[in-house]
Amino acid sequence: MRLTPAIAAAVGLFSTAMVDQAAAEPKIYAYPSSANYCPTGLQPITISGVICCGTPNQTMTYAEVKSHPVVRRHRVATPRRSARVPCPEGTKGCSYN
């Protein structure tokens, strides 16, 4: 009966160790360039800001990851009011309504 909790604990420790190792992999981004001077099978990549040859493990480029999705708000057109006060002809005074 005591063997089952020990097995569960071992599986839990093993799975957390595997997750930590997977998270420890460096993110390698493809570097967009017009010329490829890398050996066959490799392409320009960036690791921590350094450009070298290799195979990327991320689908996006570093610039695409760092770009902020900007949401532009459009101003609603409000009707402009005239600065002049309406003063109808033939009346005494002006209306400030």
Phi, psi and chi 1 to 4 in degrees:
 res  aa     phi    psi   chi1   chi2   chi3   chi4
   1 MET       -  -30.8  -69.0  -71.8  170.0      -
   2 ARG   -81.4  -10.6  -67.6 -174.7 -179.2 -171.4
   3 LEU   -71.6  -34.8 -171.8   58.2      -      -
   4 THR   -63.8  -46.8  -54.6      -      -      -
   5 PRO   -63.1  -33.4  -22.8   31.8      -      -
   6 ALA   -67.1  -40.4      -      -      -      -
   7 ILE   -66.3  -41.8  -68.3  174.0      -      -
   8 ALA   -62.8  -40.7      -      -      -      -
   9 ALA   -65.6  -40.6      -      -      -      -
  10 ALA   -64.8  -42.8      -      -      -      -
  11 VAL   -63.9  -40.7  168.6      -      -      -
  12 GLY   -63.2  -44.5      -      -      -      -
  13 LEU   -64.8  -40.9  -71.8  173.5      -      -
  14 PHE   -64.1  -42.3  178.5   75.7      -      -
  15 SER   -68.7  -37.8   64.4      -      -      -
  16 THR   -69.0  -33.5   55.1      -      -      -
  17 ALA   -66.6  -38.9      -      -      -      -
  18 MET   -68.0  -38.6  -67.2  -55.6  -69.7      -
  19 VAL   -66.1  -41.6  169.2      -      -      -
  20 ASP   -63.0  -38.9  -69.8  -20.5      -      -
  21 GLN   -69.8  -36.7  -73.8  179.9   -3.9      -
  22 ALA   -67.6  -35.5      -      -      -      -
  23 ALA   -75.7  -19.3      -      -      -      -
  24 ALA   -81.5   -9.5      -      -      -      -
  25 GLU   -64.5  136.2  -77.7 -173.5   18.8      -
  26 PRO   -71.7  147.1   25.7  -33.0      -      -
  27 LYS   -84.1  120.3  -66.0 -174.0  177.3 -179.5
  28 ILE  -110.4  116.7  -56.9  171.1      -      -
  29 TYR  -104.2  146.9  -60.4   97.6      -      -
  30 ALA   -70.5  141.3      -      -      -      -
  31 TYR  -105.5  116.2 -177.5   78.0      -      -
  32 PRO   -72.8  122.5   24.9  -30.4      -      -
  33 SER  -146.9  156.9   65.8      -      -      -
  34 SER   -82.5  -26.3   58.9      -      -      -
  35 ALA  -116.4  140.6      -      -      -      -
  36 ASN  -116.7  104.6 -175.7   -0.3      -      -
  37 TYR   -98.8   13.1  -61.6  109.9      -      -
  38 CYS   -82.4  158.3  -65.0      -      -      -
  39 PRO   -61.6  165.2  -19.7   28.9      -      -
  40 THR   -58.8  133.6  -54.7      -      -      -
  41 GLY    92.0   -9.7      -      -      -      -
  42 LEU  -115.0  162.9  -59.5  177.2      -      -
  43 GLN  -142.1  162.8   69.7 -178.3   46.0      -
  44 PRO   -64.0  133.3  -19.4   29.5      -      -
  45 ILE  -134.7  166.5   58.6  169.2      -      -
  46 THR  -123.4  133.3   55.8      -      -      -
  47 ILE  -128.7  114.9  -58.7  175.1      -      -
  48 SER    53.8   38.0  -59.8      -      -      -
  49 GLY    87.3   -3.4      -      -      -      -
  50 VAL   -99.3  130.8  177.9      -      -      -
  51 ILE   -93.2  127.4  -58.4  170.7      -      -
  52 CYS  -150.9 -171.9   53.9      -      -      -
  53 CYS  -101.1  143.8  -64.8      -      -      -
  54 GLY   170.6 -162.7      -      -      -      -
  55 THR  -120.1  127.7   54.4      -      -      -
  56 PRO   -73.4  149.6   24.8  -31.1      -      -
  57 ASN  -112.6    8.4   61.8    5.5      -      -
  58 GLN  -118.5  149.0  -56.2  -64.8  -45.1      -
  59 THR   -85.0  -21.8   57.5      -      -      -
  60 MET  -103.5  162.5  -59.6  173.2   70.4      -
  61 THR   -84.0  164.9   64.8      -      -      -
  62 TYR   -64.8  -36.6 -174.1   73.5      -      -
  63 ALA   -65.9  -37.2      -      -      -      -
  64 GLU   -68.1  -34.9  -69.4  171.9  -17.4      -
  65 VAL   -69.2  -40.6  171.1      -      -      -
  66 LYS   -80.3  -15.6  -72.4  -64.4 -179.8 -178.6
  67 SER   -70.4  140.9   67.1      -      -      -
  68 HIS   -96.1  130.5 -170.1  -77.8      -      -
  69 PRO   -71.8  105.8   25.5  -31.9      -      -
  70 VAL   -86.1  128.8  176.9      -      -      -
  71 VAL  -105.8  113.2  177.5      -      -      -
  72 ARG   -88.9  130.3  -64.7 -175.2 -177.9 -111.9
  73 ARG   -96.1  129.3  -65.6 -176.2 -178.4  176.1
  74 HIS   -90.1  134.2  -63.2  -74.1      -      -
  75 ARG   -74.9  136.7  -69.1  177.7   47.8 -174.8
  76 VAL   -80.7  129.7  176.9      -      -      -
  77 ALA   -71.1  119.6      -      -      -      -
  78 THR  -100.5  143.7   56.8      -      -      -
  79 PRO   -67.0  134.4   19.0  -26.4      -      -
  80 ARG   -83.3  139.3  -65.8 -173.4 -179.2 -154.1
  81 ARG   -96.7  147.5  -66.5 -173.3  172.5 -171.5
  82 SER   -74.7  143.1  174.1      -      -      -
  83 ALA   -77.3  -14.4      -      -      -      -
  84 ARG   -84.7  143.2  -59.7  177.6   76.3 -165.1
  85 VAL   -85.9  133.7  177.9      -      -      -
  86 PRO   -69.7  119.4   21.7  -28.6      -      -
  87 CYS  -122.5   93.0  -65.8      -      -      -
  88 PRO   -64.8  147.1   -6.6   13.3      -      -
  89 GLU   -72.8  138.8 -143.4  176.7  -66.6      -
  90 GLY    89.0   -1.2      -      -      -      -
  91 THR  -106.8  158.5   60.1      -      -      -
  92 LYS   -93.7  120.6 -172.9  174.7 -179.5 -179.1
  93 GLY    84.1  179.8      -      -      -      -
  94 CYS  -117.7  155.9  -63.9      -      -      -
  95 SER   -97.3  124.8  173.3      -      -      -
  96 TYR  -101.6   22.1  -68.9  102.5      -      -
  97 ASN   -71.5      -  -67.6  -18.6      -      -
